[in-house]
Amino acid sequence: MKFRAGIVCVYRSERASRSVAKAIGPDNMQAPKSMKISTRTVGRRVETTIEFDGRIETFLSTLDDLLACTQAAESMI
């Protein structure tokens, strides 16, 4: 089954959004071939899109991991 999710986080400054995007970016490189994850900054926003063709459990686990990494990055800034 195919799944797609978009996550948008808004920060107080462009610097903060770039820092968060940079912190979570390396995790995106380790995705399975059936998964596409892209993260970009648009001003004060960090926009992440996840597309996956596979089991919903894997998709939800990936979303959970991304949010945990985002929370960790936010706590450091």
Summary of the structure (lengths in Angstrom):
residues: 77
radius of gyration: 12.4
end to end distance: 37.0
largest distance: 37.5
contacts: 214
relative contact order: 0.28
helix: 47%
strand: 34%
